[in-house]
Amino acid sequence: MKAGIHVMLNPVAGAGSAGKLERPIIRGLESRGLGPVELVRSNGSGMLHSAARSAAELGAHCIVAVGGDGTINEVMSGIVSSGRAVTLGVVNAGTGCGFAQAIGLPRSLHEQLDVIASGGTRMIDVAVVSFEASTSTAKPTTRYFINECEIGVGSEIIRRTVPALKRLGGTLSFGLAALSVLPQRRGHALRIGIDGRMYEGNYFGITIANGRFTGGGMQLAPSAKLDDGLLDSICFKQTSIPRKVHTFSQIYSGMHVNCSSVDVFQGPSLHIGSDTPVAVALDGELLGVTPCAVSILPSALRVSAPTITSIQ
C-alpha cells in the first residue's frame, strides 16, 4: 500500500457533476502535500464498499468519498466493516448534501480540500439497520447508515428524484419530488418499539435520523446530532392533503416537529413493524422493506470536519 490518500469517486453523482472533479481533486490534494493520490471510480455495482474496505485493511489512513450521501454511505460502510481506524474525508458532489451539511462542510471544493488537509477530525456515530430485502427470495439484510433512514414517503421521494430533476439542484429537485408524492401517499399501520415501549400509529412516513439535514437542506430532524449516541425518529401521521402540505412547508426551518401531525421519538435503538411491507431507504438509496431494526454504534467513525464547527 502506497503512502498518500485514497479517493473513491462516483462519476454520476450530482447528475454527473462529480465526474468533472477528478483532475481538480487530484491536483488539489497533491498541491496540499497529500499525494500520491490513488483513485477508484465507481462502476455503479457497489464496488466502492469493497474498494474502501480493502484499502482500509491494507493500511490506508484516509479515504475520501466524492459524491452524494449514497456514495458517502458506500465508502463509510467499507471503512466501518473493516474494523480499522481510518479517517473518512468528504468532497460533497451530490444532490442531497445532508451529511455534508451536518458536519458543517463548506461549499467550495477548495475549502473542502482544505478541511481534509488540515487534519481536523471528529468521532461520530454510525447506525446499523437490519431489514427485509425487496424480493421474497432474498435474505434479510444488515447495512450501515451515517445520516438517515427513510421509511414510506421518504423512500418514494428518493425514487421520484430522477437524474433530470437532480440537475435542478438539491433543494428544488427534492422539493418538487415531495410535492408530487404527498397528495398520493397513504398511511400505513406501523408499530414502533423504542426503549421498551411500543407506539402504534397510521404514519405515511418515518425518518430515523443520525444527522440533522437531508434532501437538499430539509431539517427533518432539527435536534439530531451525529455524536450524541441517539437516533431521532420523526413520524408523520396520515392526515389531510392541506395539512400534509402545511407540514412540509415547515420542514426546511425544522418547525414541522411542533405540528400535531408529527410524533418525535429519541433513543439508541428502535424496531419498526408493519402488517404490509413498507419501503426502506438508507442515505438516499432504496434498499428494502420493513420490518426493520435500527441501533446506534457510538463514536464508530472518524471523519474530517471543520474544527470550528460543531457536529450536528
C-alpha positions in Angstrom: 0.0 0.0 0.0 1.4 3.3 -1.1 1.6 6.3 1.2 -0.8 9.0 0.3 -4.5 9.4 0.1 -7.3 7.2 -1.4 -10.1 8.8 -3.4 -13.3 6.9 -4.1 -15.3 8.8 -6.8 -18.8 8.2 -8.1 -18.7 9.9 -11.5 -22.5 10.0 -11.9 -23.2 11.7 -8.6 -24.9 15.1 -8.7 -26.3 14.4 -12.2 -22.7 13.8 -13.5 -21.1 16.8 -11.9 -18.8 14.6 -9.7 -17.1 13.1 -12.7 -15.8 16.6 -13.7 -14.0 17.0 -10.4 -11.5 14.2 -10.8 -8.5 16.2 -12.0 -9.1 19.3 -9.7 -9.3 17.0 -6.7 -6.1 15.1 -7.5 -4.2 18.3 -8.2 -5.7 20.0 -5.1 -4.8 17.1 -2.8 -1.3 16.8 -4.2 -0.6 20.5 -4.0 -1.5 20.3 -0.3 1.1 17.6 0.3 -1.3 14.7 0.4 -0.1 12.8 -2.6 0.3 10.5 -4.2 -3.4 10.0 -4.8 -4.9 6.6 -5.5 -8.2 7.0 -7.4 -11.0 4.5 -7.7 -14.0 5.3 -9.9 -17.3 3.6 -9.1 -18.9 1.4 -11.8 -22.3 1.5 -10.1 -22.1 -2.0 -8.7 -21.3 -1.2 -5.1 -17.6 -1.6 -5.8 -16.7 1.4 -3.6 -17.7 -0.5 -0.5 -15.2 -3.3 -1.4 -12.6 -0.8 -2.5 -12.8 1.2 0.7 -12.7 -1.9 2.9 -9.7 -3.3 1.0 -7.8 0.0 1.2 -8.6 0.2 5.0 -7.4 -3.4 5.6 -4.2 -2.7 3.7 -3.3 0.3 5.8 -4.9 3.4 4.3 -5.1 6.3 6.8 -7.6 8.5 5.0 -10.2 7.6 2.3 -12.1 10.4 0.6 -15.6 9.9 -0.7 -16.5 12.1 -3.7 -20.2 12.1 -4.4 -23.5 12.4 -2.6 -25.0 10.8 0.5 -25.2 7.4 -1.2 -21.5 7.5 -2.2 -20.5 8.6 1.3 -22.6 5.7 2.7 -20.9 3.2 0.5 -17.4 4.3 1.4 -18.2 4.7 5.1 -19.7 1.2 5.2 -16.4 -0.2 3.8 -14.4 1.6 6.4 -16.6 0.6 9.3 -16.8 -3.1 8.2 -13.0 -3.3 8.1 -12.8 -2.5 11.8 -9.7 -0.3 11.1 -9.2 3.3 12.4 -9.4 5.1 9.1 -10.5 8.7 8.6 -13.3 9.4 6.1 -12.8 12.6 4.1 -15.7 14.0 2.1 -15.9 16.0 -1.1 -19.6 16.8 -1.5 -20.6 16.4 -5.1 -24.2 15.0 -4.8 -27.7 16.3 -4.8 -29.0 15.9 -1.2 -25.9 17.1 0.7 -27.4 16.0 4.0 -24.3 14.6 5.6 -22.1 17.5 4.3 -24.4 20.0 6.0 -24.5 18.0 9.2 -20.7 18.2 9.6 -20.5 21.8 8.6 -18.6 21.2 5.4 -18.0 24.4 3.4 -19.5 24.6 -0.1 -16.4 25.2 -2.4 -14.1 22.4 -3.5 -11.1 24.5 -2.5 -12.4 24.8 1.1 -13.4 21.1 1.3 -9.9 20.0 0.3 -8.5 22.5 3.0 -10.6 20.7 5.6 -9.1 17.3 4.6 -5.6 18.7 4.5 -6.0 20.4 7.9 -6.1 17.1 9.7 -9.0 18.1 11.9 -11.3 15.2 12.7 -14.3 14.3 14.8 -15.6 10.9 16.0 -19.2 10.4 15.0 -21.9 7.7 15.5 -22.9 5.2 12.8 -26.2 3.4 12.7 -26.8 -0.2 11.8 -30.1 -1.4 10.4 -31.5 -4.8 9.6 -34.4 -5.0 7.1 -36.1 -7.3 4.7 -35.0 -7.5 1.1 -37.4 -6.3 -1.5 -37.8 -9.7 -3.1 -39.3 -12.8 -1.4 -36.3 -15.0 -2.4 -33.7 -12.7 -0.9 -32.5 -13.0 2.7 -32.8 -10.3 5.4 -30.0 -7.7 5.1 -27.9 -5.7 7.5 -26.4 -2.4 6.5 -24.9 0.8 8.0 -26.1 4.3 7.6 -24.5 7.6 8.5 -27.2 10.2 8.1 -30.7 9.0 7.8 -33.1 6.0 7.2 -36.4 6.7 5.4 -39.5 4.6 5.7 -42.5 5.2 3.5 -42.8 8.6 1.9 -39.1 9.5 2.1 -38.3 6.4 0.0 -40.9 7.4 -2.6 -39.4 10.9 -2.8 -36.0 9.4 -3.4 -37.4 7.2 -6.1 -39.1 10.2 -7.8 -35.9 12.3 -7.7 -34.7 11.2 -11.1 -31.5 12.4 -12.8 -33.4 15.0 -14.8 -34.7 16.6 -11.6 -31.3 16.4 -9.9 -30.0 18.8 -12.5 -32.1 21.4 -10.8 -30.1 21.2 -7.6 -30.9 19.5 -4.2 -33.4 21.9 -2.8 -35.6 22.2 -5.9 -35.3 18.6 -7.0 -36.3 17.0 -3.7 -38.9 19.7 -3.1 -40.7 19.0 -6.4 -40.5 15.3 -5.9 -42.0 15.7 -2.4 -44.9 17.8 -3.7 -45.7 15.2 -6.3 -45.7 12.4 -3.8 -47.5 13.9 -0.8 -51.1 14.0 -2.2 -50.9 10.4 -3.3 -49.2 8.8 -0.3 -51.4 6.9 2.1 -50.6 5.9 5.7 -49.5 2.5 7.0 -50.3 0.9 10.4 -46.8 1.0 11.8 -45.6 -0.2 15.2 -42.5 1.5 16.8 -40.7 -0.2 19.6 -38.3 2.1 21.5 -36.8 2.0 25.0 -39.1 -0.9 25.9 -42.3 0.9 24.9 -44.5 0.3 21.9 -46.1 3.1 19.9 -48.7 2.5 17.1 -49.9 4.9 14.5 -51.1 5.4 11.0 -48.0 7.0 9.5 -47.3 7.8 5.9 -43.6 8.3 6.5 -40.9 8.0 9.2 -37.3 9.4 9.2 -34.8 7.8 11.5 -32.1 10.3 11.8 -28.5 10.3 12.9 -27.8 13.7 11.3 -30.0 16.8 11.1 -30.3 17.5 7.4 -31.4 15.7 4.3 -32.9 16.3 0.9 -31.2 19.5 -0.2 -31.5 21.4 3.1 -34.5 19.9 4.8 -34.1 19.9 8.6 -36.1 16.7 9.1 -34.5 16.1 12.5 -33.6 19.5 14.0 -32.5 18.0 17.3 -30.4 15.2 15.9 -26.6 15.2 16.5 -24.1 12.9 14.9 -22.2 12.3 18.1 -24.9 12.0 20.9 -25.4 8.3 20.8 -29.0 8.6 19.9 -31.4 8.3 17.0 -34.2 10.8 16.3 -37.4 9.3 14.8 -39.7 11.8 13.1 -43.0 10.2 12.3 -45.6 11.8 10.0 -49.2 10.9 10.7 -51.7 10.2 7.9 -53.8 13.4 7.6 -55.5 15.6 5.0 -53.6 16.8 1.9 -53.7 20.5 3.0 -52.2 19.6 6.4 -49.5 17.5 4.7 -48.5 20.4 2.5 -48.5 22.7 5.5 -46.3 20.4 7.5 -43.9 20.0 4.5 -43.6 23.8 4.3 -42.2 23.8 7.8 -39.5 21.2 7.1 -36.8 23.5 5.8 -36.9 25.5 9.1 -37.3 22.4 11.3 -40.6 23.8 12.7 -42.6 20.8 11.5 -41.7 18.9 14.7 -44.1 21.2 16.5 -47.0 20.2 14.3 -49.7 18.0 15.8 -49.5 15.6 12.9 -45.8 14.8 13.7 -44.6 12.5 16.5 -40.9 12.6 17.6 -39.1 9.8 19.5 -35.5 9.5 20.6 -33.4 6.6 21.7 -30.3 4.5 21.0 -32.3 1.8 19.2 -35.7 1.0 17.8 -37.8 -1.5 15.9 -40.4 -0.8 13.3 -43.0 -3.4 12.3 -45.9 -3.3 9.8 -48.6 -5.7 8.6 -47.6 -5.0 4.9 -44.1 -4.3 3.7 -43.1 -0.6 3.5 -40.2 0.7 1.5 -36.9 1.4 3.4 -34.1 3.7 2.1 -30.7 4.5 3.7 -28.7 7.7 2.9 -30.6 8.3 -0.3 -30.6 4.7 -1.7 -33.6 2.4 -2.0 -32.8 -0.9 -0.4 -35.6 -3.0 1.1 -38.8 -3.1 3.2 -40.0 -3.4 6.8 -39.8 -4.8 9.3 -36.5 -3.2 10.3 -34.4 -2.8 13.5 -32.0 0.1 14.0 -29.4 0.7 16.6 -26.6 3.3 17.1 -22.8 2.5 17.2 -21.4 5.4 19.3 -18.2 7.0 18.1 -17.7 4.4 15.4 -16.1 6.6 12.7 -13.5 9.3 12.4 -14.4 11.9 9.9 -12.6 15.0 8.5 -14.6 18.0 9.7 -14.1 21.8 10.2 -12.6 22.3 13.6 -14.6 25.5 14.3 -18.0 23.9 13.5 -20.0 21.8 15.9 -21.2 18.5 14.7 -25.0 18.5 14.2 
